[in-house]
Amino acid sequence: MAKSSNLKTAALEKSSHLEYFKIAVSVDCVIFGYEEKELKVLLIKSDLKEFAGLYSLLGDLVRPDEDLDKASYRILKERTDLDDVFLQQVHTFGAVNRHPSGRVVSTAYYSLVNINNHKLKINNNDLRWHAVKHIHKLAFDHKEILATSLLHLRGQIEEHPVVHNLLDEKFSLRELQEVYEAILNMPLDRRNFRKKITLKNWLVDLNEMEDNVSHRPGKLYKFKPKLIKNNKLA
């Protein structure tokens, strides 16, 4: 077979498109939690002068020798000391002027964690949980990234029992409904919610009742173990 005369080397490709090989790549981690009937997200104070006083998602540039997934876990470990959280890609953001230092294309990852089970490594950048519904402005385009990840989450809870990541193993239907209401940011009809959850056949009735509660005790449930195993995502 005759060799193609149209082939070029990788070195020639790079030398003829140097400006294309100067674009930085980053990852941003959207870590959702649930506490006091509110959906929360983990934010850190921006260390850039251009965004002084603003918070941002947990993110950083991808090193030349690491892939995207490894970068996301490295960043989460360095910033929070969390290393047992499952991260899932959501979307890539590439607006030309999204970063003041130059062209940076960022891939967003998201996760759901049980705040009570994950202790954070607090540093000088005021790392803490923020109620999503009270966030109005963030550094970079992180408000857009947060909104996109929230829409992704809202779509997932309709079809998959991913909220198990936010709850304790045992919970009442009232507690489960409160999680859904926090994520959707709207009240849900109690009867309709319970009917839909029953039809999904996600739960196991534990034949136990809540204790030490100020209201009428409710029955306790848990998600079917097989479903949790198959939906280990955030």
N, C-alpha and C positions, 0 to 999 in steps of 0.2 A: 504494500500500500504506500502510495507517495506521501511524503511529509507535507503538512500544510505550511504554506509560506506566509500565512496570516498570523501565526502564533508570535507572542511576545513574552519576554521574561517578566517575572514579578518585579525585578529591580527597575526595568524600563517603565512598567506601569506606575510604580511609586514616583520615580523621578519626573514623570510627565504630569503627575497630579499631586504635587507636594502639599498643596493647600487642603486636599481631601484627607490627608493622613495627619492633620494637625487638630482634628476634632477630638475633644476629651469625652470620655464615657463615665457616667456615674450611676449609682443606685440610690434609691430613697426607700426607706422602710416605713410603712404605715402600720403601726402596732395598735390595734384596738383592744380595749378592755371594758369591763362593765363593773360599776360600783355605785351604790346608793341610787339605784334606778336610773342611772345615766350611762349612755355610751360615751366612752372616753378614748382619747388617743394620746400616745406618748410623744411629747415634744421636748425640744432642747433649745436653749437660747442661742441665737445665731452669733457666730464669732466674727462676722464680716462687718466692717464699718458702714457699708452701704445699707445694711439691714439692722443697725443698732437698735436694740430694744425689742426686736421682733423674735418670735419663736419660729422654729423650722422643724421639719421631720428629721429623722435620723438618717443621714446620708453622707456619702463621701465619693471621691473619685475612685474608679477601678484601677488597680495597679496594673502595670504592663504585663505582669506574669500571672494574673489570676483571671478566672472567668467570672461571669456575672453572679452566679449562685454563690460561689465561694466569697465574693466580695460582700454580698448582702449579709452573710452569716458573720464574717469578720467584723463588719461595722457594728452589728448588733452586739456582738461579744465585747468589743472595745468600749462601746458607749454605755452599755447597760449591764454587762456580765451575764446576760441571758444566752444560753447555748442549747436549750432544749425546746426551742420554738420552731414550728414548721412555717416556712415562708413560701408564698406563692406569687408568681409574676402576675401583674394586673395589666399594665399598659406602659408604653414607652412615650416619653415626652421630648419633643425635639424642636420647639420654637427657637428661632434664630437668636433672639436676645433674652433668653430665659435666665442666663447667668451673666453677671457683670464682668467676670474675668475673661470671657470669651465663649466660643461655641462649645456647649456641653449638652450631650444627649443623655437623658436619664431614664432608666427603667425602674418602675415602681414595683415594690413587693409589699404584700400585706399579710397580716397574721391576726389571729384572735388569741388572747391569753386570759387566763383567770388571774386577776390582779392579786387575789389573796394567796395564790400559790407561787407567785413570782416576785422575788425580792430584787429590787433594782440597785445597781451600784450608782450612787449619787455622786456627781462631780461638780465642778465649779460653774458649769453652764446651766444650772437650774433645770436639770432634767426632772420632769414630773408629768403626771397625768392631767389632761385638760378635757372638760366636757365638750364634746363635738359641737353641740348646738349653740355654744357660747363663743365659738371661734369665728372671728370676723376678718382677720388679716394675718397672713404668714409671710415669711421671707420667700424669695424666689417666686416660683409658680406653685408653691406647695399647697395653697388653698385649692387650686385646680386638681392637683394630685390627690388630695384628701377627698374632694368631692367625687372624683372618678372612682376611687377605692370604695367609698361609701355606697355608690350606686351598684358596684360589683357585689358588695356584701348583701345589699338588699335583694339583689337578684338571686343570690345563692340560698338565702334562708327560705325562699319559697319552695325550693326543690330538694334541698339537702339539709340534714340536721347539724349544720356546722356550729350552731349556737352552743353545742355541748362544750366547746372550748371556753366559753365564758362562765359556765355554771359549775357549781359543785356537783358531785356525782348524783346526789339525791336532791330533788326539788319538787315543789308543788306546781300545779298548773297555773296558779296565780303568779308565781315567780317566773315561770316560762313566758307567760303573756307579757309580763313587765319587761322582759328582755326584748321581745319582739317590738313592743311599743317604743322602747328606747332607740332601737335601730331604725325603725320606720319614722320616728318622731311624730307619732300620731296615736290617739286612743283607738283601741279595738273593742268591738262588741264581744263581751264575755262568752255568750252562747255560741256565736258564729266561730270564734277562735277555737273553742274546745271541740266543736264539731269537725273543723278542718284538721286539727291535730289528731283527733281520733281516726279520721279517715286515712291519714298518712301512715298509721300503724308503726310509728317510730318508738313508742314508749312501752316500758314494762311497769305494770302496777306492782309496787313493792308490798302492798298490804300493810303499810305503816302510815302513821299520822305525824304531822308536824308537832313539835313540842316547844315550850318556852316562847310562844308567840302571843302577841297582844290581841289578836283577832281569832275568829273561829278557826281551829286547826283544819288544814286541808290534807288530802291524801298525798303521799309521796310517790314519785316516779323516778325512773332513770331511763336513759336512752339504751336501746338494744345494743349490746357489746359489738355485734357484727357490724352495725351501722357506724359505730364510732370508729372501728378499725378501717372501714371502707371510706370514711369521710374525714380522715386525718388531714385536714386542711384548715386554713385560717380564713 
